[in-house]
Amino acid sequence: VILLTGARHKSHTEFDLHQGEALRAGVSMDIISSIPRDEDFSLAKVKSNLVPILANDREKAIAFFAAELLESCGVSDSTYNCTKESVGGEDSVLVEITSIVGYYTHAAYTLNVFKIPSVINS
């Protein structure tokens, strides 16, 4: 969810910092590389490039939920209900996803406005 947020908001610093964290958490480089970035980011590209290679319905639903939220500033009833079902009916998980997107959107904006460079690629 954090990588999707960084990718959507063209925050290379946010993406680079969290790419390392994602790799340490067991996310494969194939998955990370399939995340559309910058002008290429769209719900359609997340759906076609990222979602098919995710391991299970829970991961797919969470990625789709986050991408739809990032693209449209909301989610459809269908996406909400599908994701809720995929996470065991827990509204708290949807709140967490939404909060993560919001928090890291704020972080991306701050990094972008103040042109904070990535120490990873410096």
Backbone as a chain_set.jsonl record, in Angstrom:
{"seq": "VILLTGARHKSHTEFDLHQGEALRAGVSMDIISSIPRDEDFSLAKVKSNLVPILANDREKAIAFFAAELLESCGVSDSTYNCTKESVGGEDSVLVEITSIVGYYTHAAYTLNVFKIPSVINS", "coords": {"N": [[0.836, -1.189, 0.0], [1.963, 1.232, 0.762], [3.996, 1.502, -1.159], [2.44, 1.684, -3.488], [1.223, 4.131, -2.957], [3.403, 5.927, -2.881], [4.258, 5.576, -5.525], [2.042, 6.534, -6.993], [2.012, 9.223, -6.284], [4.34, 10.165, -7.298], [6.601, 10.151, -5.714], [9.667, 9.539, -5.423], [11.509, 9.27, -3.405], [9.976, 8.347, -1.208], [9.093, 5.909, -2.309], [11.548, 4.587, -2.845], [12.691, 4.353, -0.243], [10.814, 2.693, 1.015], [10.806, 0.495, -0.6], [13.022, -1.06, 0.089], [12.203, -1.825, 2.653], [9.956, -3.329, 1.964], [11.137, -5.449, 0.535], [12.623, -6.641, 2.612], [10.49, -7.536, 4.093], [9.618, -9.61, 2.611], [8.412, -9.202, 0.141], [8.537, -9.729, -3.281], [10.966, -8.753, -5.812], [9.888, -8.861, -8.354], [7.185, -8.294, -7.921], [7.377, -5.695, -6.87], [8.538, -4.373, -9.058], [6.451, -4.471, -10.83], [4.702, -2.504, -10.158], [3.073, 0.252, -11.357], [4.522, 3.419, -12.077], [4.768, 6.964, -11.484], [3.762, 8.858, -14.27], [2.692, 6.62, -15.425], [1.06, 5.432, -13.577], [-2.034, 4.05, -12.855], [-5.342, 2.922, -12.102], [-6.169, 0.962, -13.872], [-3.696, -0.012, -14.836], [-2.552, -0.999, -12.492], [-4.358, -3.017, -12.019], [-3.929, -4.638, -14.286], [-1.138, -5.137, -14.326], [-0.045, -5.55, -11.71], [-1.949, -6.817, -9.91], [-2.54, -9.46, -11.012], [-0.218, -10.97, -10.361], [-0.067, -11.178, -7.655], [-0.229, -13.043, -4.575], [-2.632, -14.015, -3.367], [-6.24, -13.749, -2.861], [-6.748, -11.855, -0.866], [-4.461, -10.133, -0.85], [-4.695, -9.184, -3.478], [-7.176, -7.85, -3.405], [-6.661, -5.842, -1.506], [-4.622, -4.38, -2.786], [-6.028, -3.489, -5.047], [-8.082, -1.977, -3.835], [-6.533, 0.059, -2.592], [-5.339, 1.227, -4.873], [-7.599, 2.125, -6.289], [-8.611, 3.977, -4.462], [-6.464, 5.792, -4.45], [-6.57, 6.7, -7.075], [-9.145, 7.776, -7.4], [-9.929, 9.069, -5.092], [-11.704, 7.794, -3.439], [-13.686, 4.791, -2.999], [-15.562, 2.368, -4.83], [-18.777, 0.915, -3.997], [-18.75, -1.762, -4.647], [-15.983, -2.402, -4.696], [-15.366, -1.811, -2.036], [-16.989, -3.706, -0.652], [-16.04, -6.157, -1.715], [-13.355, -6.098, -0.911], [-13.669, -5.957, 1.86], [-14.846, -8.456, 2.349], [-12.699, -10.069, 1.534], [-10.854, -9.598, 3.521], [-11.776, -10.851, 5.72], [-14.134, -9.725, 6.643], [-13.599, -7.549, 8.222], [-13.969, -4.323, 9.129], [-12.045, -2.754, 10.299], [-9.65, -3.303, 9.021], [-10.02, -2.093, 6.553], [-10.163, 0.531, 7.377], [-7.551, 0.809, 8.272], [-6.066, 0.47, 5.848], [-6.988, 2.706, 4.415], [-6.113, 4.744, 6.116], [-3.341, 4.384, 5.984], [-2.868, 5.01, 3.286], [-3.664, 7.706, 3.343], [-1.861, 8.832, 5.248], [0.672, 8.317, 4.067], [0.322, 9.662, 1.695], [0.357, 12.291, 2.585], [3.028, 12.28, 3.501], [4.365, 11.849, 1.047], [3.676, 14.183, -0.364], [4.975, 16.085, 1.236], [7.678, 15.285, 0.998], [7.981, 15.667, -1.753], [7.374, 18.45, -2.153], [9.387, 19.719, -0.671], [11.518, 18.708, -1.929], [13.04, 16.489, -1.042], [15.726, 14.433, -1.281], [16.226, 11.016, -2.29], [18.069, 8.948, -0.245], [18.871, 6.538, -1.014], [19.418, 6.446, -3.748], [21.342, 8.392, -4.028]], "CA": [[0.0, 0.0, 0.0], [2.861, 2.388, 0.812], [4.642, 1.618, -2.466], [1.438, 2.208, -4.416], [1.03, 5.548, -2.649], [4.589, 6.637, -3.373], [4.249, 5.522, -6.991], [0.977, 7.404, -7.483], [2.324, 10.625, -6.027], [5.646, 10.455, -7.905], [7.562, 10.379, -4.641], [10.719, 8.538, -5.571], [12.114, 9.075, -2.092], [9.101, 7.458, -0.447], [9.118, 4.586, -2.939], [12.863, 3.971, -2.637], [12.853, 3.983, 1.162], [9.929, 1.587, 1.381], [11.149, -0.688, -1.395], [13.896, -1.872, 0.936], [11.373, -2.42, 3.708], [9.116, -4.362, 1.339], [11.997, -6.603, 0.252], [12.905, -7.293, 3.896], [9.238, -8.161, 4.551], [9.344, -10.765, 1.769], [7.795, -8.859, -1.143], [9.528, -10.004, -4.328], [11.302, -7.665, -6.731], [8.934, -8.945, -9.468], [5.981, -7.561, -7.51], [7.729, -4.27, -6.773], [8.76, -3.87, -10.418], [5.189, -4.431, -11.582], [3.909, -1.348, -9.717], [3.242, 1.374, -12.288], [5.001, 4.607, -11.365], [4.709, 8.296, -12.078], [2.662, 9.053, -15.222], [2.132, 5.311, -15.777], [0.173, 4.931, -12.532], [-3.489, 4.104, -13.03], [-6.04, 1.756, -11.587], [-6.142, -0.055, -14.929], [-2.368, -0.641, -14.89], [-2.406, -1.81, -11.278], [-5.189, -4.207, -12.239], [-3.354, -5.52, -15.315], [0.274, -5.473, -14.11], [0.277, -5.975, -10.343], [-2.93, -7.714, -9.284], [-2.441, -10.874, -11.407], [0.92, -11.709, -9.812], [-0.151, -11.259, -6.195], [-0.357, -14.434, -4.142], [-3.951, -14.487, -2.94], [-7.343, -12.796, -3.028], [-6.602, -10.775, 0.116], [-3.478, -9.19, -1.387], [-5.266, -8.579, -4.691], [-8.237, -6.915, -3.013], [-6.045, -4.699, -0.837], [-3.949, -3.574, -3.817], [-7.054, -2.84, -5.874], [-8.705, -0.964, -2.974], [-5.607, 1.187, -2.454], [-5.184, 1.888, -6.176], [-8.836, 2.856, -6.596], [-8.631, 5.127, -3.562], [-5.46, 6.747, -4.923], [-6.964, 7.28, -8.36], [-10.439, 8.482, -7.404], [-10.168, 9.642, -3.759], [-12.788, 7.018, -2.841], [-13.828, 3.464, -3.593], [-16.942, 1.982, -5.135], [-19.387, -0.046, -3.07], [-18.288, -3.082, -5.053], [-14.609, -2.571, -4.21], [-15.44, -1.839, -0.576], [-17.555, -4.983, -0.203], [-15.13, -7.241, -2.106], [-12.174, -6.032, -0.045], [-14.1, -6.32, 3.213], [-14.997, -9.918, 2.357], [-11.367, -10.672, 1.393], [-10.093, -9.422, 4.759], [-12.494, -11.501, 6.806], [-15.258, -8.923, 7.128], [-13.106, -6.594, 9.219], [-13.912, -2.901, 8.755], [-10.818, -2.159, 10.826], [-8.597, -3.437, 8.01], [-10.282, -1.059, 5.557], [-9.75, 1.79, 8.011], [-6.089, 0.813, 8.274], [-5.605, 0.731, 4.474], [-7.307, 4.1, 4.11], [-5.225, 5.572, 6.938], [-1.986, 4.278, 5.428], [-2.863, 5.815, 2.057], [-3.707, 9.114, 3.736], [-0.612, 9.23, 5.91], [1.791, 8.324, 3.131], [0.07, 10.741, 0.74], [0.918, 13.46, 3.26], [4.486, 12.15, 3.475], [4.808, 12.043, -0.339], [3.568, 15.608, -0.678], [6.033, 16.787, 1.959], [8.953, 14.941, 0.35], [8.007, 16.283, -3.082], [7.414, 19.911, -2.058], [10.68, 20.151, -0.169], [12.518, 18.067, -2.78], [13.899, 15.661, -0.207], [16.246, 13.387, -2.168], [16.349, 9.658, -1.775], [19.449, 8.6, 0.116], [19.129, 5.247, -1.648], [19.979, 6.683, -5.088], [22.196, 9.594, -4.032]], "C": [[0.883, 1.255, 0.0], [3.549, 2.576, -0.537], [3.674, 2.149, -3.515], [1.245, 3.709, -4.208], [2.206, 6.376, -3.146], [4.624, 6.687, -4.889], [3.232, 6.494, -7.561], [1.338, 8.871, -7.367], [3.717, 11.032, -6.511], [6.694, 10.796, -6.855], [8.609, 9.27, -4.69], [11.388, 8.252, -4.238], [11.275, 8.111, -1.258], [9.157, 6.037, -0.999], [10.44, 3.882, -2.637], [13.064, 3.507, -1.196], [12.026, 2.752, 1.529], [10.131, 0.344, 0.52], [12.041, -1.619, -0.584], [13.129, -2.559, 2.052], [10.507, -3.542, 3.153], [9.934, -5.619, 1.047], [12.311, -7.363, 1.54], [11.674, -8.02, 4.446], [8.835, -9.34, 3.664], [8.62, -10.478, 0.464], [8.862, -9.031, -2.218], [9.784, -8.776, -5.195], [10.376, -7.689, -7.947], [7.663, -8.159, -9.144], [6.27, -6.063, -7.473], [7.88, -3.664, -8.169], [7.475, -3.749, -11.223], [4.298, -3.25, -11.176], [4.131, -0.207, -10.706], [3.589, 2.645, -11.519], [4.812, 5.869, -12.192], [3.525, 8.42, -13.041], [2.004, 7.731, -15.625], [1.135, 4.801, -14.749], [-1.287, 5.129, -12.923], [-4.076, 2.843, -12.424], [-5.987, 0.617, -12.607], [-4.783, -0.764, -14.983], [-2.078, -1.451, -13.637], [-3.158, -3.122, -11.473], [-4.541, -5.166, -13.237], [-1.935, -5.975, -15.003], [0.572, -6.088, -12.75], [-0.656, -7.053, -9.818], [-2.759, -9.176, -9.723], [-1.283, -11.652, -10.78], [0.928, -11.777, -8.287], [-0.601, -12.661, -5.781], [-1.78, -14.9, -3.858], [-4.988, -13.378, -3.076], [-7.249, -11.617, -2.064], [-5.634, -9.711, -0.403], [-4.029, -8.452, -2.601], [-6.313, -7.529, -4.341], [-7.657, -5.673, -2.355], [-5.356, -3.791, -1.849], [-4.967, -2.821, -4.66], [-7.742, -1.726, -5.093], [-7.814, 0.274, -2.889], [-5.467, 1.948, -3.77], [-6.428, 2.682, -6.557], [-8.948, 4.104, -5.721], [-7.655, 6.203, -4.043], [-5.878, 7.429, -6.225], [-8.2, 8.16, -8.25], [-10.796, 9.167, -6.082], [-11.372, 9.006, -3.073], [-12.779, 5.631, -3.442], [-15.303, 3.181, -3.836], [-17.469, 1.039, -4.066], [-18.897, -1.458, -3.373], [-16.876, -3.364, -4.524], [-14.587, -2.662, -2.69], [-15.893, -3.218, -0.093], [-16.648, -6.161, -0.532], [-13.91, -7.27, -1.186], [-12.542, -6.439, 1.376], [-14.252, -7.84, 3.333], [-13.629, -10.604, 2.334], [-10.515, -10.558, 2.653], [-10.863, -9.952, 5.968], [-13.608, -10.671, 7.414], [-14.879, -7.841, 8.121], [-13.05, -5.167, 8.664], [-12.603, -2.268, 9.204], [-9.668, -2.262, 9.827], [-8.777, -2.372, 6.926], [-9.906, 0.322, 6.105], [-8.23, 1.897, 7.976], [-5.532, 1.114, 6.885], [-5.805, 2.199, 4.124], [-6.383, 5.045, 4.876], [-3.797, 5.548, 6.404], [-1.88, 5.111, 4.149], [-2.838, 7.299, 2.407], [-2.403, 9.598, 4.337], [0.527, 9.339, 4.912], [1.564, 9.264, 1.946], [0.639, 12.043, 1.31], [2.45, 13.419, 3.203], [5.03, 12.4, 2.066], [4.766, 13.513, -0.732], [4.697, 16.39, -0.014], [7.389, 16.529, 1.312], [9.076, 15.62, -1.006], [8.156, 17.801, -3.005], [8.798, 20.405, -1.641], [11.85, 19.453, -0.87], [13.558, 17.288, -1.962], [14.422, 14.51, -1.08], [16.269, 12.021, -1.479], [17.814, 9.401, -1.446], [19.846, 7.284, -0.531], [19.855, 5.458, -2.974], [20.872, 7.897, -5.157], [23.621, 9.23, -4.385]], "O": [[0.578, 2.229, -0.689], [3.67, 3.706, -1.01], [4.051, 2.978, -4.343], [1.118, 4.464, -5.172], [2.011, 7.42, -3.768], [4.976, 7.711, -5.476], [3.531, 7.207, -8.519], [1.011, 9.67, -8.244], [4.21, 12.108, -6.175], [7.568, 11.631, -7.086], [8.451, 8.212, -4.081], [11.788, 7.119, -3.97], [11.806, 7.168, -0.671], [9.256, 5.074, -0.238], [10.452, 2.722, -2.225], [13.549, 2.402, -0.956], [12.487, 1.879, 2.264], [9.673, -0.741, 0.878], [11.833, -2.832, -0.576], [13.372, -3.726, 2.36], [10.342, -4.582, 3.791], [9.468, -6.732, 1.288], [12.269, -8.593, 1.558], [11.802, -9.002, 5.178], [7.829, -9.998, 3.928], [8.25, -11.408, -0.252], [9.975, -8.526, -2.072], [8.944, -7.883, -5.302], [10.103, -6.635, -8.522], [7.133, -7.446, -9.995], [5.491, -5.262, -7.99], [7.398, -2.56, -8.423], [7.423, -2.999, -12.198], [3.254, -3.025, -11.787], [5.26, 0.253, -10.875], [3.03, 2.917, -10.457], [4.711, 5.834, -13.418], [2.395, 8.115, -12.66], [0.875, 7.73, -16.115], [0.427, 3.83, -15.016], [-1.711, 6.231, -13.273], [-3.391, 1.833, -12.257], [-5.787, -0.543, -12.248], [-4.726, -1.981, -15.157], [-1.423, -2.49, -13.715], [-2.659, -4.196, -11.136], [-4.601, -6.381, -13.051], [-1.554, -7.086, -15.374], [1.349, -7.037, -12.649], [-0.201, -8.09, -9.335], [-2.828, -10.064, -8.874], [-1.357, -12.876, -10.677], [1.832, -12.369, -7.695], [-1.265, -13.366, -6.541], [-2.101, -16.066, -4.088], [-4.659, -12.228, -3.365], [-7.632, -10.5, -2.412], [-5.954, -8.522, -0.395], [-3.851, -7.241, -2.735], [-6.327, -6.443, -4.92], [-8.117, -4.563, -2.622], [-5.49, -2.569, -1.779], [-4.781, -1.64, -4.952], [-7.965, -0.643, -5.633], [-8.278, 1.397, -3.088], [-5.475, 3.179, -3.779], [-6.322, 3.787, -7.089], [-9.34, 5.168, -6.201], [-7.986, 7.389, -4.041], [-5.571, 8.6, -6.444], [-8.297, 9.18, -8.932], [-11.858, 9.779, -5.972], [-11.991, 9.629, -2.21], [-11.953, 5.329, -4.302], [-16.174, 3.693, -3.132], [-16.696, 0.437, -3.321], [-18.658, -2.25, -2.461], [-16.613, -4.433, -3.975], [-13.875, -3.49, -2.122], [-15.256, -3.821, 0.771], [-16.499, -7.071, 0.283], [-13.484, -8.335, -0.739], [-11.805, -7.184, 2.021], [-13.825, -8.43, 4.325], [-13.419, -11.599, 3.028], [-9.568, -11.323, 2.84], [-10.618, -9.537, 7.101], [-13.988, -10.883, 8.566], [-15.746, -7.279, 8.791], [-12.196, -4.845, 7.839], [-12.105, -1.345, 8.558], [-8.801, -1.389, 9.795], [-7.796, -1.813, 6.436], [-9.393, 1.171, 5.374], [-7.688, 2.962, 7.681], [-4.618, 1.929, 6.754], [-4.902, 2.854, 3.603], [-5.924, 6.044, 4.322], [-3.123, 6.578, 6.377], [-0.903, 5.836, 3.958], [-2.069, 8.062, 1.822], [-1.9, 10.66, 3.971], [1.262, 10.326, 4.904], [2.52, 9.626, 1.26], [1.314, 12.798, 0.61], [3.087, 14.425, 2.888], [6.041, 13.083, 1.905], [5.696, 14.028, -1.352], [5.303, 17.261, -0.638], [8.164, 17.463, 1.104], [10.151, 16.095, -1.371], [8.978, 18.378, -3.717], [9.314, 21.381, -2.187], [13.006, 19.585, -0.467], [14.766, 17.412, -2.165], [13.632, 13.7, -1.564], [16.323, 11.914, -0.254], [18.692, 9.616, -2.281], [21.03, 6.952, -0.588], [20.798, 4.732, -3.29], [21.14, 8.394, -6.251], [24.487, 10.103, -4.439]]}, "num_chains": 1, "name": "protein.A"}
